[in-house]
Structures are given as C-alpha cells and as structure tokens.
C-alpha cells in the first residue's frame, strides 16, 4: 500500500528524448511520431487511488523532428514506439 507521504503532487520538469508521444486533445488523440521526440516540459502528480493503487497524471510539451511543438496530457498505455 502506498501512503500519501510517499507520493508527490509537485510538478516535475525535465528534458529528454522519447520515441513519439500520444497526447490527449479536445478532439481526440494526437500521435506525435518520430524517432527523436524531445520533451521540453513534463509535469504531473501521483495520488492515492482505490485499494492502495497510485493514480498518475502527466502532461508534456514535446517537439517532433520537424520542429512542431505539441502539448497535452500523455495517454497512459499508448506507446507509439513499434
């Protein structure tokens, strides 16, 4: 069981590369493809869920290999990497 003291609700920030991203948008899902998707900002929280589980919510601003910038919540379990 995870206790509240083990969780963080403080936004985190970092830079790094990932292989694409899947973001939630008001009109549906947005797949940012590419071998070199750069993370510009990353923020989120981890809160206690039902039965001692952890509920994570993470949003990011990313740049694709064509220098297009996208932002939104990351969709859990949607990994665009093959």
N, C-alpha and C positions, 0 to 999 in steps of 0.2 A: 504494500500500500504506500502510495506517495503522500507525503504530508505537505501542507501549504508552505512550510518553511523550505522545502526542497524545490519549490517552483519559483519561477521568475516571471514577473509581469513587466519587467523593464525592457524597453525596446533595445535591440542589439543592432549593430551596424558592422558591415564588413565588405571587403572587396574580394572578388574571386571569379573563377570561370566555371561554368557548368555546360552540359551538352543540352541546349534548348531549355525551354520552360513552358509550363502550361498555366496560364493565368485566368482567373475568373473575371469576366467582364459583364456589364449590364445586359449585353445582347448575347451572352453565351460564353463559351470557352475560346481562348485565344492561344494557339500553339505558336510559340516562338521557336523556330527551328534553327539549327546551326551547330557546328562543331565547337564554336567559340562564342558562347553567350556570356557576356560579362555581367556580374552582379555589381550594381552601383550602390544600392542600399538594401538592407534587409532588416525588417522589424517584425516583432511578433510577441506572442505571450504563450505561456503554458499554465493552464489552470486545471484544478482537480475536476475530474468528470465522475461519472457514475461508477460505482464499485471499485474505487481507488485508481481508476484509469487516469490518463493525462489527456487533456484536450489542447491541441496546439493550433494556433492561428498565426500564419506567416504571410507577410506581404513583401513584395520586392519591386525594385526598379531595375530593369535589365536593358542591355544594349546588344542587338544582334550583330552579326558580321557585316551587315550592310549599313551600320551606324544608325539604325532605327531604335528609338527608345520606347519602351513599354513599361507599364506599371499596373499592379493589381495584386490581389491575394493569390498565392500559389495554391493550386488544387492538389489536395492530398491524394497520393497514389497515382498521379498522372505523370509518369516519367516519359518524356518524348524520345529518350535515347532508345535505339533499337536493341 
